[in-house]
Amino acid sequence: MSIYCSRVTLGLDYWAGKKPRRNGRVVTYPNNRLALVDADNWPQGNVDTASIPAWCVPGHEEEYDGEAISEWMRLSVSSAGSHLSVLIDQKAARLLVKDLRSWLKYPKVTSAPEDAA
């Protein structure tokens, strides 16, 4: 049993039965627009976040208000049978949000298929 409460998952939509699309070396998952680059074993992959409810934090076992959460958030990446999770605090989360907002401001280009020459 996990103590984590999943928040958002970006990646393969397991419930809809949809399959990812491959464009050259880039794999795009339906509904979420998550792409894995250079993914030779690409059938699965996702990025997800999860929080820890207050009642799982030592000293707060009786706090069942439903809104209080731990000071840590789990950030996980899974691909082709590999899984990695890290815990980030509020300072790291703010830095990640800042970086994502900065990235969103840049003009974007899309990858061309490998056979387009």
PEQUI-V245107 format. One record per helix or strand. SS is the DSSP state (H for helix, E for strand). FROM is the first residue (numbers start at 1). TO is the last residue. If there is no record, write none. Layout:
# PEQUI-V245107
{{SS:FROM:TO} {SS:FROM:TO}}
This chain:
# PEQUI-V245107
{{E:4:11} {E:21:23} {E:26:28} {E:35:37} {E:45:53} {H:54:56} {E:69:79} {E:82:88} {H:90:105}}
